[in-house]
Amino acid sequence: MTKDASFYAYDSALSEPSILGFEYGYSLETPYGLTLWEAQFGDFANGAQVIIDQFIAGSERKWNRVSGLVLLLPHGYEGQGPEHSSARMERFLQLCAADNLQVVYPSTPAQFFHLLRRQVKQPFRRPLIVFTPKSMLRHPVCRSHRNELASGRFQEILPDGAASEQVRTLLVCTGKIYNDLLEHKEREGRTDVALLRIEQLYPLRDEILEESLSFYPKANRLVWVQEEPRNMGAWQFIAPQLARVSGLTPVYVGRLAMAAPAGGSHRWFKSEQEQIVSRAFAGKGDESHGTLAKE
């Protein structure tokens, strides 16, 4: 017989450093609990960057203090402008070393459920950074059968089940842009293209990545597709690992490098998003200069 667990929810003040600092301390004192801090938008974590840099990313290395704190950061390009698009994925990935963090971008409800369950059940404690697009809460494709919730486990990489012998182009991505790529692939009937979702960006284990790539032995074009500008997102972090493990030179498809995370026009956003997807399938990435969202 198991004892019912307690659940507490707090609508805290918009004082990110103080609240995240409190939650970090609480996670140290309750190592067998599940402590989650959710930002209203992912970029709100900017205000708590000193807590993230000084404590969450390095406390085990500096003071031998482990934390299972979870940061839920809404992230995803949905046409809401520069201040409500990016949780600064690139900053968290830059902090990653020696298995100090877990950085994930789950794409289904089952993946999210098993991820949180794993966070409690695994025999160690590491901070967990989760990117959580708001639009996926209502996306018709983003759903899981109850059997997927009742059984299974969190999968660090998800292939799309394409027939391996026909695949020549492998589109690798993370997060919600997978849904846009899948819709285009099914609409165009592209059996020569496979989609590979990186659900856990760090740590990304070589052996799992190698096994996933081996499903497509005839693929001779490897493309990284992202919504974020070239100087943001996961591209600069993940490109060397993709190249080393695959033996191919990965091609970048996404927005040009920008000073701001996103523009302020929903119309421009939609046009750019459509061009990113179409260029990924058309083979118009550029290894040297990135992909132009607008010709």
Secondary structure as UniProt FT lines:
FT   HELIX           16..29
FT   TURN            31..32
FT   STRAND          36..38
FT   HELIX           42..48
FT   HELIX           49..51
FT   HELIX           52..56
FT   TURN            57..58
FT   HELIX           59..63
FT   STRAND          70..73
FT   HELIX           82..84
FT   HELIX           89..95
FT   TURN            98..99
FT   STRAND          102..104
FT   HELIX           109..121
FT   STRAND          128..131
FT   HELIX           135..137
FT   TURN            140..141
FT   HELIX           146..150
FT   STRAND          157..159
FT   HELIX           164..166
FT   STRAND          169..173
FT   TURN            175..176
FT   HELIX           177..188
FT   TURN            191..192
FT   STRAND          193..198
FT   STRAND          200..202
FT   HELIX           206..213
FT   TURN            214..215
FT   TURN            217..218
FT   STRAND          221..229
FT   TURN            230..231
FT   TURN            233..234
FT   HELIX           235..246
FT   STRAND          251..255
FT   HELIX           266..282
FT   TURN            287..289
//
